[in-house]
Amino acid sequence: MDNVVLDSTVAFLQRIPPFQFLPEPTLRRVAAQAEIHYFPKGTALIRRGGAPAEYLYVIQRGGVKKSVRSEDGEETVVEIAGEGDLVGVLSAVDHTAGHLDDIALEDTVCYAIPRAVVDELMATEPAFTRYLLHALQQALDVSLEALRQRAALWESDGSFLLAARCRDIARSPVLTCSPATPIQEAARRMTEHRVNSIVVVDEAGHGSGIVTDWDLRERVVAAGLDYLQPVSQIMSSPLVTVAGDEPVAEAIRLMIARNIHHLVVVDGARPIGMITGYDLVVRQGTSPVFIAKAIDRASDPKAMRSLLEQVQRQLFPFLLARGVRATQLGYIAAEINDRIIARLLALLEAELGPPPVPYCWLVLGSEGRREQTIKTDQDNALLYADPPEGEEDAARDYFLELGRRAVEGLVAVGFPPCSGRYTADNPEWVQPLARWRRRFEAWVAVPEPEDVLSSLIFFDFRGVHGDLALADQLRRYITELMPQSGLFLVHVAGISTAQGPPLGFLGQFVVERSGEHKDQLDLKHGGTGAIVNLVRLFALRHGVEETNTLSRLERLKAAGQMQDELANDLAEAFEFLLSLRFRQQWEDLRAGKPISNFIDPRQLSSLERRLLKESFKIIGRAQAVVRQEFSVEHGMA
C-alpha cells in the first residue's frame, strides 16, 4: 500500500470507532494491513449460515442491507449500514457462521480488516476491545430480534415466542368507544365484532378505561344497572397498558402482578392492540397466567410447592430458551414468588385471626431487588405498625407466631431457610416501625464493620403483602438518614471493593483450585453480587429508593450521579452475568445436581468467554472508581 493510499486509509479509520481509540502508530499498522474490497450491487459480503467471515468490513462508500428471510422467502430488513458502519462483527470476531444476509445495496467499497488483525487488537487494546464487545452484543441482539420477528409467532408445538414484541402479537385494531357511550351500545358493538372487551378512549384517542364481559355481567346485569348509563360508570380505570415495543415477557409480568386478563398495547398513549390471557396460554402447564391463577386457588403449601416446581422446571427454561432476558425472568420470578407469599399469609391470617395492627411482609436481598434466579433461599422480615400503649406484647406474640408459621410454610413450599437466619422466624427481624427505624439508625450512626456487612441485605427490602405504606415510610426514613452517614458509606465502599472479580494480573480467569468446584469460577460473589454492592452504594449515597439494580442505575444516570458510560457498562455486564447464572442453574437442575452459581469457563463459547472477561473488567473499573471517590485502600473490608 503506497503512502498516499495509506494516509487516506488512516484519515478515514481514525474517525471511525473502534479504530479511533487506537494510538496512531497502531492505527497506521492496521491501515497498512487493511485491504480494499469492492462489492457490486446485489453481491453478498456475508451469507446467513455461510462460512465465518475472514474480515471485519468498514464501509468506505456505498451501503449494505442486513436482512433475514423466512422459510417462505419473505424478507425482513434489519438494518441499512452506510459509510463508516461495521459489517460482519459477529462472524469475524467470534469466528461463527453468518447470522444475517449482508447484501450490497449499491456498488460498495469496504476496508477489509483481516480477522487475525482484529484478534490481535482485541488482545492488546482495551478501548478497542470494549467498543467491539458492545458492538458484538448489539449485533447479537439485532440478529436474534430479526429471527424472532421473521419466525412464526407460534412454534410447531403451539408454544408462543415470548421474546417477541407486544405489538407483534397484539390483536388489532382495538374496539373503542367514548366514555359517554351507553352500556347497551357498547355491549352491542362487542357482540357485533365478536370480542369480549372494548377500550374507552377520550377525545384525544388516549385510553382511559376498559369494559369487559365480566364488567357487563357483574356491574350491570347482576347489579341491575340501567343499560342506558354511560360506560364510564362501569369501566375499569385507570387502564393498564404495555408499550408496543416491550417484550411479551413484560405483558406476562403485568398480567400476573395486576391479576388481569386483558392488557392494552399502546403506542405512546394511543391503543394499538389487545393481548388477552388466552393469547398467553402457551401450554396450560407452562402458562404464567395459568400458574398465577392456580396459586390464588391453592389451599396448602403442598399445592404451592407443585406449582413452584412447574415454574422452576418448565416455565423458566421455557422462557429462557425463547430469548427472554435474565432481568425480565427475575421480575417474573418475583411476581410469582410474591403471589405465593401473599396466598400463604392470607391462609395463615385465616387460621390466626385478623392481625391486631397493620403489618407488611418484607422480602430482602435478591427477592427485594427482583433478581431471583431459578432457586433462591428465604430472606424476609416482618414490619408492623406501632401498637397502642398496653397492647405491645399481644401484637408481638401474634406477629412472632405469624412469622414462624410463614417461614415454616415457605420451607414446605420449596424455599430453603436462610443459613444466616435472616428470616421472620427470628425475633430480631419481627419489629414495629419505631424499632425498625432505630435499628437502621444504629447501623448508620455507629457502623461496626461486621454489623455493616450483615445489614446490607436489609437495605434492599421490598414490601410484598399487607400495608405497603409501612414499607414506604421506612424507606423514606432511611433516605433521610443517608446525608449524615459518611462513615457508614465508607464501610460500604470497603465491602464493595474487598473482593475483586476473578481475573488474574494477565487477564486470565481465576478458578477454584480444589474442592467440588475445581476449575470453576463464582458468577455471583465476584460477578453479579459485586455489581449489586457497587450500585447499592451509589443508590444509598444519592437517595435512590429503587431496589432493583438496573432501575438504580437508570435513576443514577438520569440524575447525573453516575457517568453514562459506567452505568451502561455495569448494566450490560449485570445482564450478561445473570443470564449465565440462569443457564448454569437450569443445567444443574436438569442434571440432578445441586444448584450453584459456579461455571466452568472452558464450557463457554469464545464470544461468551470474551464477554465474561469484559464484564469482570468493568467490575474492576467500577471498584477503582469507588476506591478513589471514598479513599478506600485496596482490599479494605
N, C-alpha and C positions, 0 to 999 in steps of 0.2 A: 504494500500500500504506500503510494508516494506521499510526500509531506502535505501537499495540498488536500488530498482526499483525507489524510489522517487528521489534519486540522479541522476540516469540515465535520468529520465524524465526532471528534471531541467536542466541538462547539454545539453540535446537536444533542449529544448524550448528556452533557453537563447541565442541560435544562430539564432532563427527564428523571424523575425518581424511579428506581433507587440509585441510578448511576450518579446523580447529582451529589450523593453523600460520599462518593469516593474521593480520596486525595488525588490531586492532579496527576502525579506520576502513575498511580494505579489506573486512573481513567485512561491515560494515553496508552498504557499497555493493553487494556481491554479493547480500546478502539483499534489498536493495531491488529488484534486477532479477530475483530468482527468481520463478517462477510456481508456483501450486499446481494440480496436475493430479490429477483423480480418475479411477480405472480400476475399473469394476465387475468383479466376479468373472468370470474367463474371458476378459477382453479382453487384447489384446496391447499391451505397451509398445513392443516391437521384434520384428520378424519376421526369421527367418533368411533372408538373401538379399534382404531388403527395402531400402528407401531408407535412407541414413545417418540416424542419429538427430539431431534438431535440438537435443536437450537431453541433459544428464547428469542422471540421476534420482537423488534421495536419498529412500529410503523413509521417510516420516514415520509411517505407520500401515498395517498390513496385511502382505502377503507376496507374493513373486514367485517363480515356478518358472522356472528356466533349464534348457532341455532341447533335445534334437535328436531328430529322427525318421529312421529308416532308410527305404529305398525301399518296404519292405513295410508301412510305417506304425507299426512298433514304436518306442515312445518310450523314450529314456534320459534320466532326470533327472540333471543335472549338479550342481545346487546349488539350495538354497532360501534366498532372500535375505529378510531381515526388517528390522525397524526400524533405521535408521542405515546400512544397506548401500547401496552404489552399484550402479546398473544402467545398462548402455549405455556402459561405459568405452571399449571398443574402437571402437564405432561412432561415438560422439560426439567422441572425441578425435582419432581417426585419420581421421575422415570416410569410413568404409568401410561397406559393406553389413553388415547384422546377421549375426553368426556363430552365434547361438543364438536359439531362440524364448524370449522373456521374457514370461510369461503371469501375470496377477494370479490368485493362488490364492484370494483373497477380495477383498472391496471394499478397494481400496488407494488411499492418498493419498500423493503424492510432491511434494517440492520439485523443480521442474524448472529447472535452471540452463542458460540459453541457451548454445549452442556458442560464440558469439563471446566471451562472458564467460570461458569456460574457456580459450579460446585466449589471451586477454589475460593471464590469471593465469599460464599456463604460460610466457609470455614475460617476466614480471616478478617472479614469486615462486618462488625456488629451492626452498624446502622443500616447497611445494605441488607443484611440478613433479616433484621426486624421488619423492614418495609416489605420485603419479599414474602415473609411468612404471613404478614397481614394480607397481602395480595393473594397468597395461596388459600387462606381461609375464605376470603371473599369469593374467589373463583370457585371453590368447592361449594359454597352456599348457592352461588348462581347456578352452577351445574345441577345440583340437587333440586333446586326450585324449578328449573326448566323441566326436569324429568317428572316432577310431581304434577306440573301443570299439563304436561303432554300426555301423561298416563291416564288411563280411565279412572274416574273417580271411585269406581267400585272394582275391587280385585275379583279374581275368579271365585274366591270363597265368600264373596259378599262383604268383605272387610273394607271399611272406609279408610281412605288415605287421610289420616288425621293431621298430617303435616300440611295439607292444602290450606289455602286462604279461605276465610269465611265467605268472601264474595264468590268464590269458585263453586261453592256447594249450596248457596242460599237459593231458596225458591223465589222467583221473581216473575212478574212485578208484584209488589206488595199491594194488597187490597187496602184502601184507605177511606176515611170519611172525616168530616169535620166534627168538632165537639158538639155542635147543635143538632147533628143528625138524629132523628128519632130512633129509639131502640129497635122498633119493628122494622124500619127501613134497613138498618144495619144488619139485622138477622136475615132479612130477605136477600140482601146482596151476598152475604156469606153462603147462603143456600144456593144461590144462582151460580156462584163461582166455585162451589164445592170446596170451600176452605173452612177451617174451624177457628179463625181469628180475623180480626180487622184492626188496623192501626189507626189511631186517632191523631190527626195532624192539624197544626194551626195554620193561619193564613200564609205563613212563610214556607209551609211544607215540612216543618220540623215535627218530629214525633213527640206527642205529649202523653200518650197512654195507649192501652191495648184492651180490646174486648175479645174474650174467647168464649167457646161453648160453655165452659164452666161458669163464667160470669152470667151468661144468659140463664143457665139452669138455676144457679144458687142465688143470684142477686135480683133476678127478675121473676121467673116462674115460681120458685119456692117462696120468695118474699112477697108475691102478689103485687109487684110494682107495675104501674101503668106503662104499657108498651109505647106510649107516645112521649114519654120522658126522653130527654136528650141522653146520648151515650155517655156524656161527661159524668152522669150520675152513677154509672156502674163501671166505668173503665178502671183498670189497674194503672196507677200512676205513682211515681214517675216511671217512664218507660225504661226498661233495662235493655241496653244496646251493646253491640260489639262492632268495632271498626272493621270495614270490609277487608283490610289488609292484615288483620290479625290472624294467626293460625287457628285452625279449628280446635286445637287444644285449649285455647283461651275461652272459646264458646263452651266447651265442656266444663271448665272451671267455674264459669259464671252460672251455668245451669245447676251445677251441684251446690254452689255457695248460696244462690238465691232460691233454690228449690222451685224452679220454674220449668215449664215445658216449651215455652215459645221465647225465642230470642231474636230481636230485630237487628238486622245488619244495616249499618249506616255508612254513608259517605259524608263526612262532616257531621251535620245533624239531620241529613235527609235520608229517610228509609229507602233502601235499595233492594232488600230481600228479607227472607224469614228462614230461620233454622228452628226446627222443632225437635223435641225429644225423639220422635220416631226417626228422624234423619240420622240421629246419632246412635241408633241401636245397631252397632256394627255386628255383634253377635250377642245374644242375650247374656251369655256368661261373661263377656268381656266389655260390656257397655258400662261406662262410668255412670251414666244416668240410672241404669238398672241397679247397679251396686249401691248408689246413694239411696235410692228408694228402699232397697232391701234393708239397709242399715236402719232406716227410720222405722221399719216394721219389726226389727229384731227384738226379741223379748228376753234374751240372756246372753252372757259373754260367749257361750259356745257357738251360737248362731253368728255372732260378730266375728269370731275367730275364722270361721269358714269363709266369710266374705273377705276378710283381710288377706287370707291365703290366696283367694282369687286375684286380689289386687297385686300381690307380690309375684305370683307365678304366671299370671295370664295378662293382666292389664298393663303393668309396667313394661314387660318385654314387648307386648303388642305395640304400645305407643313408641317405645324406643326404636323398634325396628322400622317404624314409619317416619322417622326423622324428627319426632317431637324433641325439642331441646331439653337438656337436663334441667335447666332452671324452671321450665314450664312443667316438667314432671314433678319437681319439688312443690310447686304451687298446687297441682292436682293432688299429690300425696297429702299435703296439709289440709286441703278441703275434706278429703275422705277421713283422715285421722281426727280432724275437728268434729266431724259428724259422729264418729264412733264415740268420742269423749262425751259429746253433748247427750247422745242417747243413753249412754251408761249412767251419767249423772242424773238424768231425768228418772231413770228406773230406781236409782238409789234414793232420790228425793221422795219418790212414792213410798218406799219402804220406811224411811226415817221420819217422814212428815216434812212439812214446809220448813225451810231454813228460818232461824229466828231473826236474822237480819240479811240484807242483800249480800251476795258474795260473787266473786269472779274467779274462775279456774284459770290459772296461768300456765302456759307452756313455755319452756325455756330452751336455750341453746338452738340447735338446728331446727327444732319444731317451732320455736319462736320466730326464727328467721324464714320459715317456709322453705327450708333447704334439706329436708329429709331425703335420704336415699331409699333403697329398697327395704332395708330393715334398720330400725333405729330403736334404741332403748328409751326408757322414760326419763324425761326431765320436766318436772312440773312443781307447782306450788299453789297455795290457796290464799287468796286475799279476801277479807270480808270487812264490811263497814264497821266502824267503831260502835260497839253495843251501848245501849243506855246504861247509866250507872246502876250497879247492882245486878246486872244481867250478864256480866263478863264471863263468869265461869260456865254458865249454861250454854252460851254461844260457843265458847271454846270447845266444850265437850262435844257439841253437835258437829262442829267442823273437823275436829280431830277424827271422829268416827267416820264422817263422810270421806275425808282424805284417805283414811286407812282402807276403807272398802273400795274406793275408786281405784287406788293403786293396785290392790289385790285383783280387782276386776280387770284392769288393763293387762296385768300379767296373764290372766286367764284368756284374754282376747289374743295375746301374742306379742305384747310389747314387753320386752325383758325389763327387770328392775334396774335402776341405775346403781352401778357399783359404788358410787360416792354418796348414795342416798340423797340426791337432790330431787326428792320426791315428796309428795304431800302426805305420805305416811310418817314423815319425820316432823315432830312438833316444831322444830326450828323454822320450818317453811310453811307453817299454818299460822298466820298472824293477821290482826286487824290493821287497817290502813295506817293508823298512827305509829304502830310498831314497825311496819314496813318502812315508813319514812325514816324512822330513827335508825333502822338497820342500814339503809343506803347512806344516810348522813354519816354514820360511823365509818363505813367503808371509805368514804371520800375524805372525811376530815382527818382521820388518823390511819393513813394507808400503810399497813404492815404488808411486806411483800407476799407472804403466804396467803393472807386474807384477800389481797387484791386478786391474786390468781384464782382463788376459789370463787370470788364474787362475779367474775366476768360473765359467767353463764347467765346470771340474773339480769344483766343489762340488756339481754336480748329477749326479755319476756314479752308475751303477747296474750291478751285475754281472748278466750275462745268460748266461754259459756258463762251465763249468769249476767250480772250487771257490768257490762263492759265499760261503763263510765268510771268505775273504780280503777280499772287499769289505766284509763286516760288520766285520771287525777294523779296517780303515782308517777306516770311518765312525765307529766308536766313538772312535778316536784323535782325529779331527777334533773331535768333540763335546767331548772333554776339553780340547782346546786353546782353545776359544772363550772361556771365562771370563777368560783373560788376553789377549784380543785386542781391547781397546778401540780402539786406534788403527786397526787393520785395519778394524773395523766402521765407524769414522768415514769412512774412504776409500770403503768400500762404499756408505755412505749418500750420499756426494757423487756417486758414479757413478749411483746410483739416482734422483737428483733433478736430474742435469745437463741432461737433455733433457725438457722438459715435453711434455704432449700437444699435438697440432696444433690448438689452438684459439686464436683471437686474443682481444684485450682485450674486444671486444664480443661474444664467444661465437660468432664465425664460424669456419668451418673454414680452416685454414692449409694450402693445397695447394702443390704444386710449381709454380714459375713458368715453368719451361722444361725442356727435355730430353724423354726418352722417356716420362716420367710426368707431363707437364704437366697441370695441373688435377686431379691425383690426390693422395691422401694415403696415408701409410705406416701400415698397420694393425699392423705388427709393432713397429718401433722406438719409435713413440710410443704404441702400444697394448698388445698382449699382452706384448711384451718389457719394457715399463715395469712392468707388474704383476708379471711374473716376478722382476724385480730387487728390487722393494719387498718382496715376500713372502719371497724368499730371505734378504734382510737380517734380517727378523724371525725366520725359522726358525733361522738361524745364531746369532743373539743368544740365543735361548731354548732351544737344544738340541733342536730338532725334527729328526729324522733322515729323515723322508719327503722325497722329491724332487718329487713331483707338486704343482703349485701349489694345486689345490683341497684336496688332502689336508693340505698345510701349513697352509692357512687353517683347516681344521676342527680340527687339533691346537692351533693358536694360540688359537682361540676357546674350545675346551674347557678349556684351561689358564688362561684368563683373561688371556692375554698380548696380546690384541688385542680391541678393543671389538666386540661382536657386529654392530653396525650397519656398521662399516667393513669387517669381514671379509665380511659378506653382500653388501655393495655391490661389493667387489672381485671376489667370486666370480661375481656376476651379470654384471659388466662383462667379466670374462675369458671367460665362456661366450659372450656375445654377440659379442665381437670375434673369438674363434676361429672361430665359425660363419661370420662374414663372410669370414674368410681362406679357409676351406674352400671356400665357394661361389665366391669370386673365382678361386681356383686351378683349380677344376673348369671354370669358364667359359673361363679361359685355355687349359687343356688341350684343351677341346672345339674352341676356335677355332684351334688350332695355334699359339698364341702362347707365348713363354717364360713359365713360371710365375712369378708375382710376388706380393708382398703389398700392392700398391697398388690403391686403389679410387677410382672417381670418385663422390663423394657425390651428384652430381646424378642418378645412376642408381638411387639408393635410394628407397624409398617415404618418405612423410612420417613415418610411425612409426619406420622404421629410422633416418632422419636424427636424429630426436629421441633415440632410444635411443643412437645413436652419440655425440651431443653429451654426453648424460648420463654415458656411460661415460668419456669423456675428462675430464669434470668430477670424477668420482670419483677418477681417477688424480691429478688436480691436488690434490684434498683430501688424499689419502694422502701425496703428496710433501710437502705443507705440514706434515703431522704428523711426518714423518721429519726435515725441516729443523729443526723445533722441538726434537724429542727428542735429536737428535745435534748441535745447534748448527752446522748446515751453512748456509753462505751460499748464496743463490740463484745457480745456475749453476756452483757449485764442482764440479770433476771430480777 
